[in-house]
Amino acid sequence: MAKQRAKPRLGRFGEPAILILLSLSSGTKHGYAIMVDIEGSMGVSLGAGTLYGAIAKLMKLGMIRPLPSEERTRPYEITPEGRAEMATFLETWSPIVRLGEARLA
């Protein structure tokens, strides 16, 4: 019998929340820095409404948390729950990506 995999809670591959978790997995960032990182490293442009809507969703799920700041910008960090979700997501999608790469080769 095949091993039952946990399913990611955040859905599909291009979900902005996944991109935010991936960005924050390299360290804390404020909203604009997350947008710049996602566009620069992943080639996806997120609007401010999409970004902050996804940030609110991730905070509600306990996957990221805001850090105290005396600046106007608020930094966010990924939580252990967010790291676990990212790992589940990668475990789910990695075989699919490898299959696609093999079939395109």
C-alpha positions in Angstrom: 0.0 0.0 0.0 1.3 3.5 -0.9 2.3 5.8 1.9 -0.4 8.3 2.7 1.0 11.8 2.3 -0.1 14.8 4.3 -1.9 17.3 2.0 -0.8 20.9 2.0 -3.4 23.2 3.6 -2.6 26.1 1.4 -3.6 24.7 -1.9 -2.1 25.0 -5.4 1.4 25.7 -6.5 1.0 29.4 -7.3 -0.8 30.3 -4.2 0.6 33.6 -2.9 0.8 32.2 0.6 3.2 29.5 -0.5 5.4 32.1 -2.2 5.4 34.2 1.0 6.4 31.2 3.1 9.2 30.4 0.7 10.4 34.0 0.9 10.3 34.1 4.7 12.1 30.8 4.9 15.3 32.6 4.1 14.8 35.2 6.9 12.5 37.9 8.3 11.2 40.5 5.9 8.7 43.3 5.8 5.9 43.3 3.2 7.7 45.3 0.5 10.9 43.2 0.9 8.7 40.0 0.5 7.2 41.4 -2.8 10.7 42.3 -4.1 12.1 38.8 -3.1 9.2 37.0 -4.8 9.5 38.9 -8.0 13.3 38.8 -8.1 13.8 35.1 -7.2 10.6 33.5 -8.3 9.5 35.8 -11.2 6.0 36.4 -9.8 4.6 39.8 -9.3 2.2 40.2 -6.4 0.1 43.3 -5.9 -0.1 44.9 -2.4 -3.7 43.7 -1.9 -2.8 40.1 -2.8 0.3 40.2 -0.6 -1.3 41.6 2.5 -4.4 39.4 2.1 -2.2 36.3 2.0 -0.1 37.6 5.0 -3.4 38.0 7.0 -4.4 34.4 6.0 -1.0 33.1 7.1 -1.1 34.9 10.4 -4.6 33.6 11.1 -3.3 30.1 10.4 -0.3 30.6 12.7 2.2 30.1 9.9 3.8 33.5 10.1 3.9 36.1 12.9 4.7 39.8 12.9 7.7 41.0 14.9 7.8 44.1 17.0 9.2 47.1 15.2 9.7 50.7 15.9 9.8 51.4 12.2 6.9 52.1 10.0 7.3 48.7 8.3 6.5 45.5 10.1 8.8 42.5 9.7 7.3 39.0 9.6 8.9 35.6 10.3 7.9 32.1 9.4 6.8 29.9 12.4 7.4 26.2 13.0 3.9 25.6 11.6 4.8 27.6 8.5 8.0 25.6 8.0 6.0 22.3 8.4 3.5 23.5 5.8 6.3 24.4 3.4 7.8 21.0 3.9 4.5 19.3 3.3 4.0 21.4 0.2 7.4 20.6 -1.2 7.0 16.9 -0.4 3.7 16.9 -2.3 4.9 18.8 -5.4 8.5 17.5 -5.8 7.5 14.2 -7.5 5.2 16.1 -9.8 8.0 18.6 -10.7 10.5 15.8 -11.3 8.0 13.9 -13.5 7.3 17.1 -15.5 11.1 17.7 -16.0 11.7 14.1 -17.1 8.9 14.2 -19.6 10.1 17.5 -21.0 13.7 16.3 -21.3 
